[in-house]
Amino acid sequence: MPKQKTHKGMKRRFRVTASGKAKHRSAFRGHLLSHKNSKRKRGLRQDGVVDGAEAKKIVAALRPCS
């Protein structure tokens, strides 16, 4: 039986925390930052946490053996 492989696209976009949650980088932070105010950009610095059914799919794709 072949081994399941980690999904490489998800590996680049998400990280699994020690407690098993999926973290992602905030959107709207890549470019066109000059017109966004400092408060908004500062808020976008924090990583977001995925919840619900999507989180289970992401964790399963990143940890295929579990």
N, C-alpha and C positions, 0 to 999 in steps of 0.2 A: 504494500500500500504506500503510495507516495506521500510525502509530508505536505502539509498545508503551508503556504507561503504567506508572509506578511504582505499586506497591500501597500505597495511603495508610495502611491499617491497619498494615502492617509498618513503614512509615516512622516511625510514632509509637512503635513498640515496640522496634525494633532499630536499631543503627548499624553501619556497616561500617568497620572500622579501616583504616589505611593499608596493612597487610599483607594485607587481604582477608578478615579474620575477622569474624564477626557477633557483636556484643555485645548483651546484654540486661540489663535491670534485674532485681535479685533479687526474687523473690516474697516474700510475708509481711512487707512493709515499709510497706504503705499505711496501716493502722489497727490498733487493738487492740494497741498497743505497750507499754502500761503493765505487763502481766504478763510480758513477755519480758525476759530479763536483758540487761545491757549488753553482755556478750560476744557474745551471739547477734545483737543489733542491729548491733553493730560489724562482725560478719562479713557481715551482709546488705547493708552499704553498698557493697561492691565489686560491680562489674558482672560478670556471668557471661559465659562465652564458649560459643557454640553450636558443636557439632562434629558430624561425620558427614554423613549425607544431608540432614538438616534444614538444616544450614548452607548447603549448596549451593542449596537451594530459596530460602532467605531472601536470599542474595546475588543470586541470579538475579532475584528479585522487586524488589529495590532497585536493581539495575543492569540494566535490561532490554536495553540496547543491547549489552552485552558477551556 
